[in-house]
Structures are given as C-alpha cells and as structure tokens.
C-alpha cells in the first residue's frame, strides 16, 4: 500500500499517499457508499478519479473507519459524521489529508520541481518577493514555501474574498526553517491572526500544513 507518511501531530493526523494503483484497485480499497459510487462514476478524467479515490482511501487509513466526505458551499471538505475537521490537497501523483478533532487544519502540497517564478508577483508582497531573492535570482524553493503556506492558510480561513499578496503574509526565518517551522499572518480588516506553519519535503513533494482555532474567526460561521 503506497502510504508514504502517516504522522500524529498536535492531536491530529497527517497522511501522504503516492498514487501508483489503477482505478479498479482504488475502488476496491475505498469502501464507497452508493452515493459516493455514483459521484465517482461521474468523474471522467482518470487522474482526477484516482485522486478522488486515493483521498478517501487515505482518510480511511488515518481514521481506521469508512468516511464519506461532504463539502461546504465554499468548497471546504468535511466528514459526513462531523467527528473531526479535515483538509485535503493533491498534486500530480500524490494526495495529502490532514485531520484534527477540534482545530481547523489546512494543508497544501506541490511537486518540488514545479516552477512558480513567473507568477510570483501575483501572490507575494514586495517584502516576500525580496525574501525569496538570492543573489539577484528568485529561489524556487522559497517561492514554493510561500505558495503552499498561503494555500494552506486559505483553506483554513472561512472567507472567499482573499488577496494572497496582501491578506496572507508569510515570514521565513533561517533558524526556524532548520526546524521546518515558519509563521503566517492572516489579515482580516483590522485584525491580524497569527498562524504557525510546518513543512516537510518527502519524495518529490513539498507539504505545508497549519492549524487554527475556529474562534479566531468568530465573526464567520464554520458551517
């Protein structure tokens, strides 16, 4: 079974799956409900179907039970039984899932080889852009850390009108980077909410995740 990582973190769990199976094998492992079987049959692209199935197999692996995934109106996933909070990410050939019983998780992963320099100005502040520049060249590794971190935070906060370059700010510290820790800030009007982040490089991917208390966003309902 191609589970690369299953770790317990802060009373939650994180899992990473490398997709090597065929659709038939994933379907057999997913233990889908009739409703989910119908949904799966409607996914025509093979790579998307594999991602969808592998996500559910991995979630079952993390919890030890069958789980059905539902979605809020803004697209955020949640388990049908409501027993934990959930975040999902996928990139070519990989899926990641993170769960927590009380905190709101956010996770993002990307292939380490993915170049993002051409769109850096779209998601970085001017200070972040400078922080990603080494010897007059952009560091793709630092760019990916910023991108994944902002995506992880975006999946946590219950707002849709977010500007990545101004509303989500990332601070990289050389000492903290050695411990694979860094800091994010979500700016909601006059409020600034600090969100600690962690990251891991494994196989061909970079994984970034964070947790936040839903009461940090008390003016927005999480349901």
Buried (B, 14 or more C-beta within 10 A) or exposed (E): EBBBBBEEEBEBBBBBBBBEBEBEEBBEBBBBEEEBEEBBEEBEEEEEBBBBBBBBBBBBBBBEEBBBBEEEEEEBBBBEEEEBBBBBBBBEBBBBBBBBEEBBBBBBBBBBEBEBEEEBEEBBBEEBBEBBBEEEEBBBBBBBBBBBBBBBBBBBBBEEEBEBBEBBBBBBEEEBBEEEEBBBBBBBEEEEBEBEBBBBEBEBBBBBBBBBEBEBBEEEEEE
